[in-house]
């Protein structure tokens, strides 16, 4: 070869490979051309690292979903200002239903209580929301037990936990938590 350029493929702080460019011509690789290839290789390196991080995150999410399914634990969020619970596929799986059957991932507290909470426990939902709204401490949480009536009529005894999220004025704006089929 008349000219050979070996350019490091790197992220901002780590070399993860090299790119070798060969040509039969001599003196082909000027400092400007080398700088252009270095810029390209930096983009390649960052793209590889981003893809690796995405794959790792997807694997972690899959592993977490498997662990949650085994432990019969689901998570949820509740937007106080808009009176909307947000659920996910695992949550609906716990309730023996699907997102398609429920018409989406969000539901008002009234609809949730009337559709899934045993009548003896419906006040627990409104009391939990009330207590969360009135909580002064951003580390506030509560534990509770409720009976849920699944979409197919099966009753499940559930242990739950509720935490709060406050805005900068200290007002509770959201709650989140977990339920576990015990």
C-alpha positions as CSV (number, residue, x, y, z in Angstrom):
1,X,0.0,0.0,0.0
2,X,1.1,3.5,-0.7
3,X,-0.8,5.0,2.4
4,X,-2.3,3.4,5.4
5,X,-4.4,5.2,8.1
6,X,-5.4,3.6,11.3
7,X,-8.0,5.7,13.1
8,X,-9.2,4.9,16.6
9,X,-12.9,4.2,17.0
10,X,-13.6,5.8,20.3
11,X,-16.2,7.2,22.6
12,X,-15.4,10.5,24.4
13,X,-13.1,8.7,26.8
14,X,-12.4,5.2,25.6
15,X,-10.9,3.5,22.5
16,X,-13.1,0.6,21.5
17,X,-11.6,-0.4,18.1
18,X,-9.8,0.9,15.1
19,X,-10.6,1.6,11.5
20,X,-7.9,0.8,9.0
21,X,-8.0,2.6,5.6
22,X,-5.6,1.5,2.8
23,X,-4.8,3.0,-0.6
24,X,-2.3,2.4,-3.3
25,X,-1.7,6.1,-3.6
26,X,1.0,7.8,-1.5
27,X,0.5,10.9,0.7
28,X,-3.3,10.5,0.5
29,X,-4.2,11.2,4.1
30,X,-3.8,14.9,4.9
31,X,-4.3,16.2,8.4
32,X,-7.8,17.4,7.3
33,X,-8.8,14.0,6.0
34,X,-7.5,12.3,9.2
35,X,-9.5,14.8,11.3
36,X,-12.6,14.0,9.3
37,X,-12.1,10.3,9.8
38,X,-11.5,10.8,13.5
39,X,-14.8,12.7,13.7
40,X,-16.6,9.9,11.8
41,X,-15.0,7.3,14.1
42,X,-16.0,9.2,17.2
43,X,-19.6,9.1,15.9
44,X,-19.3,5.4,15.2
45,X,-17.9,4.7,18.7
46,X,-20.7,6.7,20.4
47,X,-23.3,4.9,18.3
48,X,-21.8,1.5,19.3
49,X,-21.8,2.5,22.9
50,X,-25.4,3.8,22.7
51,X,-26.6,0.6,21.1
52,X,-24.8,-1.5,23.7
53,X,-26.4,0.6,26.5
54,X,-29.8,0.2,24.9
55,X,-29.4,-3.6,24.6
56,X,-28.2,-3.7,28.3
57,X,-31.2,-1.6,29.4
58,X,-33.6,-3.9,27.4
59,X,-32.1,-7.0,29.0
60,X,-32.4,-5.4,32.5
61,X,-36.1,-4.4,31.8
62,X,-36.8,-8.0,30.6
63,X,-35.1,-9.4,33.7
64,X,-37.0,-7.1,36.0
65,X,-40.3,-8.0,34.3
66,X,-39.6,-11.7,34.9
67,X,-38.7,-11.1,38.5
68,X,-41.8,-9.0,39.1
69,X,-44.0,-11.7,37.5
70,X,-42.5,-14.4,39.6
71,X,-42.9,-12.3,42.8
72,X,-46.4,-11.2,41.7
73,X,-45.4,-7.6,42.2
74,X,-46.8,-4.8,40.0
75,X,-46.2,-1.0,40.0
76,X,-48.5,1.9,39.3
77,X,-48.7,5.7,39.3
78,X,-51.6,8.1,40.2
79,X,-51.8,11.6,38.9
80,X,-53.7,13.5,41.7
81,X,-54.5,16.6,39.7
82,X,-56.0,14.7,36.8
83,X,-57.4,11.8,38.9
84,X,-55.7,9.2,36.6
85,X,-54.1,5.9,37.5
86,X,-51.4,4.7,35.1
87,X,-51.0,0.9,34.8
88,X,-48.9,-1.4,32.7
89,X,-49.3,-4.8,31.1
90,X,-48.1,-6.6,34.3
91,X,-50.6,-4.7,36.3
92,X,-53.4,-5.8,34.0
93,X,-52.0,-9.3,34.1
94,X,-52.4,-9.3,37.9
95,X,-56.1,-8.3,37.4
96,X,-56.5,-11.1,34.8
97,X,-57.2,-8.6,32.0
98,X,-55.4,-6.8,29.2
99,X,-54.8,-3.2,28.1
100,X,-57.0,-3.9,25.1
101,X,-59.9,-5.1,27.2
102,X,-59.5,-2.0,29.5
103,X,-59.2,0.5,26.7
104,X,-55.8,1.9,27.7
105,X,-53.3,2.3,30.4
106,X,-55.0,5.0,32.3
107,X,-58.1,5.0,34.5
108,X,-59.9,7.3,37.0
109,X,-59.8,6.4,40.6
110,X,-63.6,6.1,40.7
111,X,-63.6,3.6,37.7
112,X,-60.7,1.7,39.2
113,X,-62.4,1.4,42.6
114,X,-65.8,0.4,41.2
115,X,-64.4,-2.1,38.8
116,X,-61.6,-3.8,40.7
117,X,-61.8,-3.0,44.5
118,X,-64.0,-5.1,46.7
119,X,-66.8,-2.8,48.2
120,X,-65.4,-3.3,51.7
121,X,-62.1,-1.7,50.7
122,X,-63.2,1.1,48.4
123,X,-62.9,3.7,51.2
124,X,-59.3,2.6,51.6
125,X,-58.6,4.0,48.1
126,X,-60.2,7.4,48.7
127,X,-58.6,7.6,52.2
128,X,-55.1,6.7,50.8
129,X,-55.5,9.5,48.2
130,X,-56.7,12.0,50.8
131,X,-53.8,11.1,53.2
132,X,-51.3,11.4,50.3
133,X,-52.7,14.8,49.4
134,X,-52.4,16.0,53.0
135,X,-48.9,14.5,53.6
136,X,-46.4,17.2,54.6
137,X,-43.3,15.0,54.2
138,X,-42.0,14.1,50.8
139,X,-40.8,10.8,52.2
140,X,-44.4,9.9,53.2
141,X,-45.5,6.4,52.4
142,X,-48.2,4.0,53.6
143,X,-48.8,0.3,53.4
144,X,-52.2,-1.2,53.0
145,X,-54.1,-4.4,52.2
146,X,-57.0,-4.6,49.9
147,X,-59.2,-7.2,48.2
148,X,-59.3,-6.8,44.5
149,X,-61.9,-8.4,42.2
150,X,-60.2,-9.3,38.9
151,X,-61.8,-8.8,35.5
152,X,-62.8,-12.5,35.5
153,X,-64.3,-12.4,39.0
154,X,-61.4,-13.9,40.9
155,X,-60.7,-12.3,44.3
156,X,-57.1,-11.5,45.2
157,X,-55.8,-10.3,48.5
158,X,-53.2,-7.6,47.8
159,X,-50.5,-5.9,49.9
160,X,-49.8,-2.4,48.7
161,X,-47.4,0.4,49.2
162,X,-47.9,4.1,48.3
163,X,-45.3,6.9,48.0
164,X,-45.8,10.6,47.1
165,X,-44.2,13.0,44.7
166,X,-44.4,16.7,45.6
167,X,-43.9,19.8,43.5
168,X,-41.5,22.6,44.5
169,X,-44.3,24.2,46.6
170,X,-44.6,21.0,48.6
171,X,-48.0,20.0,47.1
172,X,-48.5,16.3,46.5
173,X,-49.0,15.9,42.7
174,X,-48.5,12.2,42.2
175,X,-48.4,9.0,44.0
176,X,-46.8,5.7,43.0
177,X,-46.4,2.3,44.5
178,X,-46.5,-1.4,44.2
179,X,-49.0,-4.1,44.7
180,X,-48.2,-7.7,45.6
181,X,-50.5,-10.6,45.3
182,X,-50.1,-12.4,48.6
